[in-house]
Each structure stands twice: as C-alpha cells, then as structure tokens.
Amino acid sequence: MNTPNSHTAPNFPSRREFLKLSGGVAASALAGVALPHCHAAGGGTTKLALVGCGGRGTGAVADAFSTTGDPVMLHAMADLFDHKLDKSLTNLKAKFDEKVDVTPERRFIGFDAYKKAIDTLSPGDVVLLTTQAAFRPVHFEYAVQRGVNVFMEKSFAVDAPAVRRLLKTAEISEKKNLKVACGFMWRHSKARQAVIQRIHDGAIGDLHTLRIYRVHGPCHTPPLPKGMNEVMFQLQNGVRFNWTSGSFFVDWHCHNVDVACWAKGAWPVSAQGFGGRTLKEAGNLFDHYSVEFTFADGAKLFAFSRHMPGCWQTYSDFAHGTKGSARIMANLGDPDPCIYKNQVTDDANIAWRYGEKDINPYHAEWQALLDAIRNDKPHNEARRAAEADLSALMGRMATHTGQMVTWDEAMKSDFQYVKDIDSLTFDSPAPILADAEGIYPAPIPGKTKEM
C-alpha cells in the first residue's frame, strides 16, 4: 500500500484563518444563553452574537457574512479577555463595517459574558459558540434552554461526561426545532460529497480500510509569565492543554475522523493506539498519535497525527475497498478527490476524478444554516457532532491509557478533566500545574486513567 502522494505542496492554514485576523489561538471561555422558541426569521435581519472572539470565532463571523439572502449583522460579542474582543471587533469592522453593529453596551467580558451577549438576541437569531471545547456543552445547554439557534465550532467535548451532556442537549434542541450547525464544514464540501457518494454506491467495492493523516509542524507552549494567573494562562493558550481542547487529536484531527466515519457510514466500536510527547514545549499534550479504530464488521480506520518539526508532512484521507481505493482529500487547500482502479494511489491508476474547484465549505455550512432558519426547515447537526467527538475521544483515551477502549466504555466513562466546569473562575485551582522547570506533565500510557 502506497503512502499518500502529496502532488501539491502541503499548506496548513488555521481552522479559521480569516486574513490572519486574530493571529493566535482562540482562548476564550464563556457559556451560552438564548431566547424564546425559535422559528423562521421571516425575511428580517439575522443578528449574531459571538461568544469566543479568537481566530475561529472571528473567521466564523466572516463566513456568515459571505452568505446570500436576507441581511446578517453582528450584534453582540463576548469573551473572557478584552484584548481578544477588541482585536476581533477591529478586524471585522475593517473588513465588514456595514455588517458590524456592536455598540459598547453589547460588548461583554467575563465568565458570564456569554449570557449577556445571547440575551441581546431575538427568536431566529444565532449565537456562535467558538470558545475552547471545555465550555461547549455549558454554552450549548444554556443556548438551547433559551431557545436560540446555534453555530458551534469543533471540537465539542473534552471527556465523556461532556459528550453525554451534549447529547442530552442535542435531543432537547431537536424537540424545540432549533437549527444547530456544527463546525464539521467538510460535510458541506461538494467534492467530498461526490467521492463519498461513489464509495457508498460501491465504486471501490466493500470498504475495509481507511487511512487519515494530519502530520505537520509543532505546537509550542510559551513559558508561564512570572506572576501570571495560571488558569488565565492556560485559557489563553487553550489549544496546548488537554483539559481545554481535549488534545490535538480530538480538537484538530476530529475533522478527519468524522469524514472517515461518514465514508464508512458507521461509528467505530473500539480503538487502541500509541502516542507520546517528544517536545516538552507542547503543553501537556502528546505530539504524536497512531490510532487503530475497528468497526462492527471488522473494517479498520488508521488515524495518524504528528506535530513535530523536520518530519514528512501531509494532511490527507484515503479509503480502500475490495475493488479499488479512493482519495477523499489530497490536502487542505484542495481535496481533489478521486477513485483508483486498484490499491496503488497514484495518478496513473485514477478511474474517476472530481476535477472541479470545490466550493468553500466554511461558507456553505453557514448558507445551509441560515436557509434552514429562514425557511423553517429541519437542520440540526448536534447529535452527529457529539458522536464524532466521542469517536475521536475514544482514540485519545486508548492512546493516553494504553488500553483497548470500546465505544460503550468510552461513552460510560466518568473521567472528567474539570469536575465543575460551570463554576470555573480565575480564582479556581488550575486543572494542571507545571513542574519546577515549567514542564507540564503529559499522560503516561499504562498509568493514566481516563475511564
């Protein structure tokens, strides 16, 4: 079996790289509120409240502005850190001034800022939940309680109790007919839809193996500034800590896991994996994972993640069947999917190729959400997002613990990074502390418990 060919040089932009608007990592944390029962907006302006003003949130607002139809206006913003809100607002106004109406009284800072922002909305409006994943279930629960439509970024939960909370809220949101979009934008990619439909139609026979790769450069953690609050530091560098992001395997590789399971048409039933940390500057993250997922029929998904310098790089997805194979994604910039005549994944063996420029899936996911709101059509991705998140969590659990983990074991796990995330403040004890040299402890397979 050949390794993925990278005929285009790897290019790895950030998840929401909107003209490099907010630079670094979204590190905010709040909680979602909402309003009365939601139904079609009926032709008026759709107001947005942004909860989490880092790069992902800022980029998501820009994506919402790309849509056609009735007007969309940014109405309120909330974050833990005023400098993030200010930078996001400045950059959005510079690009979309006529679509930004966030007056000073609708700019909120603090752990309860999300409530104040969402309370400014009306039925038919949308809250964007784009903070670190540790707070996603809290925010989503409150948003659904208040009856507001939701766009929430991946990842969605950092441990199994959070997944269960998310699933319970997803069920309530369905009963309320709320429209919920989740940040798995590749589900809205026409190119990926085309190749996966062919896989489902039998173009490569019975699918027995999937391979997904996200291997590229490292994620460095800066040293803790002298005298800085530890909780504040970790939230400002949230992508580098397992308790905030769920690990880079969950936070970043969950896209590929979701697409692979979409291609298979099932969630895995078990996982085992290998991983570790070679770079001490990686927060408390592992910087490499190799996970073997198994499906109920015995088919395998092999997931490879590595964030290390000087190594071979690719960001790609492949599927193999009894009659041939498929490339689902060549690289992030251009998925360029194709079907191969056999298991040799090179251009000489292509039987079918999408051959068109893909649509922008970040824009398409917003168009689908807003069209559903305006026309009062069912649109709720929350349950699927939670299940995809659990699939990735299962791989992380297996790797961190060194154990074989089943779907049922993962779903029933009572392990929590933070027991009462709803009550976290800057005065709370930090969920993890560095040693005397400033190094945060990483999981130890065979000793670490996550189940």
Number of C-alpha atoms within 10 A of each C-alpha: 7 8 11 21 14 14 10 11 10 17 14 16 11 14 16 24 16 21 12 14 19 25 15 16 21 25 28 31 32 28 29 31 29 32 21 14 17 23 22 19 20 13 11 14 14 22 22 30 31 28 33 30 34 29 27 28 25 29 23 27 25 21 20 22 19 15 18 13 13 14 13 22 21 26 22 27 30 32 31 25 21 16 13 24 24 15 18 24 22 16 17 22 16 11 12 15 14 11 17 22 16 17 10 9 9 19 21 22 21 18 20 18 24 32 21 22 28 31 20 17 22 20 19 27 29 29 30 29 34 32 36 32 31 27 25 27 29 21 30 31 23 20 28 28 19 20 26 31 32 28 26 27 24 27 30 34 30 29 30 25 20 26 26 19 17 25 20 14 22 25 15 16 25 18 9 16 20 27 30 26 24 25 24 24 18 20 19 19 19 18 25 23 18 15 24 25 13 18 24 16 11 15 23 23 16 17 22 19 21 26 22 25 23 25 23 20 16 16 18 16 20 13 13 14 9 6 6 9 13 20 20 18 17 22 25 21 22 27 28 25 23 26 24 26 29 28 24 24 28 28 23 20 22 23 24 25 29 23 22 25 17 17 22 23 11 13 20 27 19 22 28 22 25 19 23 18 21 13 18 17 19 23 27 23 29 28 26 22 24 20 22 22 29 20 18 11 10 12 16 21 24 19 24 21 23 25 23 20 13 9 11 11 21 25 24 22 24 25 25 26 20 15 15 24 29 31 27 29 24 22 23 15 15 14 21 20 25 27 27 24 18 18 19 18 23 17 13 9 16 18 15 15 17 16 10 11 11 16 12 14 19 23 20 21 23 25 20 16 24 29 18 20 26 18 13 18 17 14 18 23 19 26 20 15 28 24 19 27 27 28 27 29 28 33 30 29 28 27 29 26 22 20 19 17 22 21 18 11 15 26 20 14 16 14 15 16 18 17 12 8 14 16 9 18 14 14 10 10 11 16 16 17 15 14 9 7 7 14 17 19 15 19 21 16 18 11 10 15 15 21 19
